[in-house]
Amino acid sequence: MNPVPASAFPLAALRDRLEEILRGARVPYLRQEDSLFVDRGTTRVTVLPCAWNQYSVVRLYAPVSSQFVRADEHLTLFLACENNRVLFGKFSLDLEARCVWFEHALLGDFLDPDELLVALESVAAIADEYDERIAAMSGGERFSD
């Protein structure tokens, strides 16, 4: 089951909590509708409060390669192997949007500030580390391109 965007549920309190944590840690961010955006290096992490079943969830995701032209066996094997190596999060291949993402999710009901900040930094650092290589492999673009 896919998470439902916050606009469909009263998740304003979670969004306010996310902003409070980011402000307290002096993390610059942009807010657009239900999403918060944090730029790091060559990528941008989206922080999105969502509802999933009876829970609230915080999705963190960053583009690694967008508008790609190749999603071949070499790329998919590479992503699968790297998913086995990363400690936080996972790579995901979105064929419809022609994008490779790096993403992680946290339970929002009992959100810990340190957990959010570590997850945010991990998603940003991993996406920034891999984006050039994966964009080259897929014929795509990095967020900063």
C-alpha positions, 0 to 999 in steps of 0.5 A: 500500500502506498502512503497517502499525501498529507493533504488527504489527512490532517497531518498539519501537526506533523508538518509543524513538528518537522519544521520545528526540528529543522529550524531548531537544527538550523537546517535551511529548507523550503516549504511548498504545499505539504512538502519540505525541501532541503538542498544538499550538494548536487541533490534536493531531499523532499521531506513529506508527511504522509498517512499510511493505514492508521499511522503517520509516516515521514518520507524522505527522498532525493533524485539520483538520476532523472529523465534517464534514457537507459534502465538496463540490466547493468543499472538494475543489478547495480541498484540491487547490489548497492541496496544491500550495502547502504545502511539507511534507505534504498534506491528505487527505480521509477520507470514511469517518471524515468527517475532513480530515487534514494529514499527512506521512511520514518514513523511520524507518530513518535518522531525523534529529532535526532532520527529525522536529522540523521535520516535526512543527512543520510539520504542527502549524502548517499544521493549526492555520492551516487548521483553522478555515477548513476546518471552516467549509467542511465543517461540521465541528469542529476538534480543540479544539472 
